Amino acid sequence: MGVQIAIDDFGTGHSYLNYLKYFPVDKLKIDTSFIRNIATDPSDAAIASAVILLAHNLGLKVIAEGVETEEQMAYLRKNRCDQIQGCFYSPAVPGEAMTEFLREGRPFFPHIADSQPS
């Protein structure tokens, strides 16, 4: 069916490491609380890079939540994070607006498309 399972907010609350052994997980999502200060807080940076390394060693993909700045993006890119979500690319978009984006074939991220070389 093409369905994949991601553990959301990994590293917070009750996201135990045992879940990685017993559930058919495909992706881990690093909580925004670790991403927010990733460029300035060595502890957040260490946690994020450790989660990325752990996930990759287990054959999982990693999604970083709450990416808002170029510095965060650069750190995640350097550490081989697979996917990001956050306002770095686009603020949250209502369903109706997303339908229009798709219908009209407009780029989702005009501020980035404008900065790409032709």
trRosetta pair geometry for C-beta under 8 A, 3 or more apart (Angstrom, degrees):
i j d omega theta_ij theta_ji phi_ij phi_ji
4 26 4.0 -73 -165 50 103 157
4 27 6.3 59 147 -4 122 108
5 23 7.0 -112 120 150 149 109
5 24 6.2 97 31 97 138 74
5 25 5.3 -98 99 -120 105 50
5 26 5.5 122 52 11 59 91
5 27 7.4 -175 99 33 41 77
6 25 7.1 83 -120 -160 23 89
6 26 6.5 -57 -71 68 63 83
6 27 3.8 -27 -107 77 94 104
6 28 6.8 171 -161 -88 79 13
6 29 5.4 63 161 -29 121 103
6 63 6.6 0 -149 18 143 131
7 10 5.0 77 108 -78 108 100
7 15 5.7 116 166 -143 122 117
7 19 6.0 107 -102 123 143 141
7 20 7.7 -71 -15 -75 153 75
7 23 7.8 113 -70 82 109 140
7 25 5.6 -10 -28 -135 101 137
7 27 7.4 -163 23 97 63 57
7 28 5.3 -13 56 -118 100 67
7 29 6.7 -155 90 23 52 79
8 29 4.9 -6 -124 51 48 133
9 12 4.7 -65 162 50 103 116
9 13 6.3 42 120 19 129 118
9 15 6.4 -171 100 -37 76 139
9 29 6.5 2 -27 92 31 104
9 31 4.3 46 -144 -87 63 108
9 65 7.6 -32 -83 20 57 153
10 15 4.9 -159 -131 152 50 157
10 28 4.4 4 -30 -171 161 102
10 29 5.9 145 -3 65 96 50
10 30 6.0 -54 59 -94 100 42
10 31 6.6 -158 51 -25 46 85
10 51 6.1 132 109 -148 124 132
11 15 6.2 -26 -6 72 23 131
11 30 6.8 21 11 -140 130 67
11 31 5.8 -129 62 13 100 111
11 34 6.2 23 88 -38 151 142
11 47 6.3 98 -153 175 153 120
11 51 6.1 -67 -52 -83 128 134
12 15 6.3 52 56 12 47 117
12 31 4.8 43 -11 -38 126 164
12 33 6.5 91 -75 37 135 135
15 19 6.4 -71 -165 19 61 147
16 19 5.4 124 72 -17 74 92
17 20 5.7 -41 -173 20 56 115
17 21 7.6 46 139 -12 71 100
18 21 5.6 -59 -160 36 49 110
18 22 6.0 10 158 3 81 117
19 22 6.5 -79 -138 51 27 90
19 23 5.2 -16 -174 16 73 123
19 25 6.8 68 142 -41 92 141
20 23 7.4 -43 -91 46 14 87
20 25 6.2 -72 -120 41 55 141
20 28 8.0 -12 -95 -74 109 120
20 54 7.9 -68 -117 153 168 111
20 58 5.9 -55 180 -143 122 166
20 60 7.6 -87 -140 -32 105 148
25 28 7.2 47 157 -64 132 73
25 60 6.3 -1 117 -112 98 130
26 60 6.4 146 165 -136 28 82
26 61 6.5 4 148 26 78 100
27 55 7.8 30 -154 -160 43 133
27 60 5.9 154 -106 -179 28 96
27 61 4.5 -31 -106 73 90 91
27 62 6.9 166 -160 -88 80 20
27 63 5.7 39 170 -9 126 105
27 82 7.8 -116 -129 68 104 139
27 83 7.8 -16 -146 34 136 126
28 51 6.3 -141 121 175 141 105
28 54 7.9 13 12 91 166 101
28 55 4.7 -126 24 -96 127 130
28 60 5.7 66 -10 134 94 139
28 61 7.7 -177 26 90 63 47
28 62 5.5 -18 66 -113 89 71
28 63 7.2 -170 93 30 42 73
29 62 7.8 144 -97 -166 29 56
29 63 4.5 -25 -108 74 77 104
29 64 7.6 156 -161 -96 62 14
29 65 5.5 52 173 -36 105 110
30 34 5.5 -87 171 69 103 127
30 35 6.2 116 114 -52 110 102
30 48 5.6 65 -164 -126 156 81
30 51 5.3 132 -95 96 108 153
30 52 7.6 -27 -52 -56 137 79
30 62 6.5 29 -24 -175 104 104
30 63 7.1 -165 16 90 72 49
30 64 4.9 -16 54 -113 114 65
30 65 6.4 -161 81 16 58 80
30 81 7.6 -71 10 -128 134 127
31 34 5.6 91 71 7 78 96
31 35 7.4 -155 106 -3 42 94
31 65 6.1 -29 -143 50 26 125
31 66 7.8 21 161 8 44 128
32 35 5.1 -63 -142 43 45 112
32 36 5.9 64 158 -46 76 91
32 65 4.5 -80 -55 108 83 98
32 66 2.8 82 -124 -12 111 150
32 86 7.5 136 -110 -96 110 121
33 36 6.2 -26 -142 4 27 118
34 38 6.8 57 145 -77 64 96
34 44 4.9 166 -161 -153 60 86
34 47 5.0 -110 -139 95 129 124
34 48 5.1 160 145 -65 117 90
34 51 7.6 83 116 1 165 143
35 38 5.3 -28 -151 -30 40 124
35 44 7.4 -164 -53 174 11 120
35 48 6.7 103 -85 -97 62 135
35 64 5.3 123 -96 -179 133 105
35 65 6.4 -167 4 74 146 56
35 66 4.8 150 73 78 132 102
35 67 6.0 -88 176 -77 140 63
35 72 5.9 60 178 -153 90 129
35 76 7.8 8 -130 -65 104 124
35 86 7.6 -145 129 -64 151 155
36 44 7.3 -97 59 -147 69 158
36 66 6.3 -33 -66 132 74 136
37 40 5.1 -74 -171 60 86 93
37 41 3.9 48 125 0 118 120
37 44 4.9 127 80 15 85 160
38 41 7.0 -51 -92 50 17 86
38 44 5.0 -117 -92 124 52 113
38 45 5.2 110 -165 -84 67 70
38 48 5.5 8 -122 -4 119 157
38 71 7.8 169 83 124 89 90
38 72 5.3 92 53 -123 122 80
38 75 5.2 -173 134 84 118 157
38 76 7.5 35 131 -51 163 86
39 45 7.5 101 -81 -77 18 113
39 69 7.1 -76 -5 88 145 132
39 71 3.8 22 -94 144 159 122
39 72 5.9 -97 -32 -68 109 56
39 74 7.8 61 -100 59 116 102
39 75 5.8 -150 -83 -33 76 136
41 44 4.1 62 87 13 113 110
41 45 6.6 171 89 -12 58 85
42 45 5.5 -56 -143 40 34 114
42 46 6.1 37 157 -23 68 105
43 46 5.8 -52 -145 35 29 110
43 47 6.4 28 155 -18 63 105
44 47 5.8 -54 -147 36 31 110
44 48 6.3 29 156 -17 65 108
45 48 5.9 -56 -146 38 29 109
45 49 6.2 21 159 -12 65 109
45 75 6.6 -100 -125 -164 100 141
46 49 6.1 -58 -143 41 28 104
46 50 6.1 29 157 -20 64 111
47 50 5.7 -59 -146 38 28 112
47 51 6.3 28 156 -19 65 106
48 51 5.9 -55 -149 35 29 109
48 52 6.4 29 154 -18 64 106
48 64 7.1 34 -149 -112 118 116
48 75 7.4 57 98 134 146 120
48 76 7.4 -80 162 -95 133 80
48 79 6.9 102 123 88 98 164
48 81 7.8 -34 170 -74 105 126
49 52 5.6 -52 -147 36 34 114
49 53 6.3 33 155 -17 66 107
49 79 4.8 -117 -112 -137 86 143
50 53 5.8 -55 -145 40 30 110
50 54 6.1 33 156 -20 65 108
51 54 5.7 -53 -143 38 29 113
51 55 6.1 29 158 -19 64 108
51 62 6.7 126 126 -130 93 130
52 55 6.0 -57 -148 37 26 110
52 56 6.3 21 158 -14 63 110
52 62 5.0 -77 -116 -8 70 175
52 76 8.0 170 -80 -145 144 69
52 79 5.2 107 65 144 165 110
52 80 6.3 138 168 76 129 79
52 81 5.5 -87 -109 -85 128 72
53 56 5.9 -58 -145 40 28 108
53 57 6.2 28 157 -18 64 109
54 57 5.9 -61 -150 37 26 110
54 58 6.5 13 156 -7 63 111
55 58 5.9 -69 -152 45 30 104
55 60 4.1 -89 -169 79 85 107
55 61 7.0 -42 155 94 125 10
55 62 4.7 128 77 -67 158 101
56 59 7.5 48 -173 -73 33 19
56 60 7.1 -98 -68 59 26 64
56 62 7.2 -50 -48 -20 82 116
56 80 7.0 30 -71 109 150 126
61 82 4.3 -83 -162 62 90 167
61 83 6.7 40 160 1 116 107
62 81 5.1 -94 99 -144 116 71
62 82 5.0 130 50 17 65 97
62 83 7.2 -179 96 35 48 72
63 81 7.7 97 -125 177 15 102
63 82 6.9 -54 -69 74 53 93
63 83 4.4 -24 -107 80 79 104
63 84 6.9 155 -162 -99 64 22
63 85 6.3 19 178 -3 110 103
64 67 5.4 70 110 -52 111 112
64 72 7.7 -178 142 163 144 107
64 76 5.2 -89 -5 -119 159 143
64 81 5.1 4 -24 -176 117 152
64 83 7.4 -176 20 95 66 52
64 84 4.8 -20 61 -115 96 79
64 85 7.3 -178 86 28 53 62
64 86 7.5 -43 114 -15 85 126
65 85 5.7 -14 -118 66 57 99
65 86 6.5 123 178 -62 40 102
66 85 7.7 28 -20 92 32 73
66 86 4.8 76 -178 -104 10 125
67 72 5.0 -174 -143 118 80 129
67 73 5.8 91 -179 -74 126 76
67 76 6.7 -55 -106 -3 133 154
67 84 4.3 -14 10 -174 152 125
67 85 6.9 130 22 73 98 27
67 86 3.7 165 49 42 57 141
67 87 7.6 -161 91 44 51 54
67 88 4.5 -40 123 -5 92 130
67 89 7.9 45 88 -7 108 87
68 72 6.4 67 46 24 57 147
68 86 5.4 -99 -58 155 60 124
68 87 4.7 19 -115 62 84 101
68 88 5.4 -166 -129 -56 15 77
69 72 4.7 101 60 6 82 99
69 73 6.9 -146 99 -3 46 88
69 88 6.6 -85 6 -96 14 103
70 73 5.5 -57 -148 40 33 113
70 74 6.1 37 154 -24 68 105
70 88 7.5 143 -67 -140 42 113
71 74 5.7 -50 -144 33 29 112
71 75 6.6 30 156 -17 62 104
72 75 5.9 -57 -153 35 31 110
72 76 6.3 24 155 -13 66 110
72 88 7.0 -133 73 -68 115 136
73 76 5.9 -60 -147 41 30 108
73 77 6.1 32 156 -21 67 108
73 84 6.8 -49 -113 -49 82 173
73 88 5.5 140 -59 -160 121 158
74 77 5.7 -53 -143 37 28 112
74 78 6.2 31 156 -21 63 107
75 78 5.7 -56 -149 36 29 112
75 79 6.3 7 158 -1 64 113
76 79 6.0 -67 -143 50 29 99
76 81 3.8 -43 -175 24 94 137
76 84 6.1 92 119 -78 161 120
77 80 7.7 36 179 -73 30 28
77 81 7.0 -64 -66 39 29 90
81 84 6.5 67 119 -65 127 88
84 88 6.7 -11 131 49 138 133
84 89 7.4 141 97 -16 106 118
85 89 7.9 -71 -141 33 40 121
86 89 7.0 104 74 21 57 83
87 90 6.9 -97 -138 97 44 20
87 91 5.1 19 -120 -88 95 62
89 108 7.2 20 158 120 111 105
89 109 4.7 -65 -169 -103 85 129
89 112 6.6 -31 -130 -17 72 140
90 93 6.2 -12 146 -38 126 112
90 108 6.0 -81 -40 156 152 89
90 109 5.6 -116 -49 -95 102 77
93 97 4.8 -120 -178 88 96 120
93 98 5.0 117 115 -60 120 89
93 101 7.3 7 168 -17 156 139
94 97 4.8 90 60 8 80 104
94 98 7.1 -148 96 -6 40 88
95 98 5.6 -57 -148 36 33 111
95 99 6.4 38 153 -23 66 102
96 99 5.6 -50 -153 30 32 115
96 100 6.8 32 149 -17 63 103
97 100 5.6 -52 -154 35 37 113
97 101 6.5 43 147 -23 66 100
98 101 5.4 -45 -149 31 37 116
98 102 6.4 33 154 -15 65 105
99 102 5.9 -59 -152 40 30 109
99 103 6.0 28 153 -19 66 111
100 103 5.6 -55 -138 40 30 111
100 104 5.8 11 168 -3 67 114
100 106 7.7 5 130 21 80 124
101 104 6.6 -72 -143 48 19 96
101 106 5.2 -94 -140 61 65 98
101 108 5.9 62 -177 -96 145 70
102 105 7.6 25 -178 -70 27 40
106 110 7.5 -27 167 -69 104 105
107 110 5.4 130 81 -81 109 59
107 112 7.9 -140 153 67 132 84
107 113 4.2 33 141 -46 172 156
109 112 4.2 2 133 31 118 114
109 113 6.0 139 91 -23 72 89
110 113 5.4 -56 -136 40 35 112
110 114 6.0 40 162 -25 68 104
111 114 6.0 -48 -147 31 27 113
111 115 7.0 16 155 -12 57 110
112 115 5.9 -64 -152 39 36 105
112 116 6.7 47 149 -37 67 99
113 116 5.8 -45 -153 14 35 117
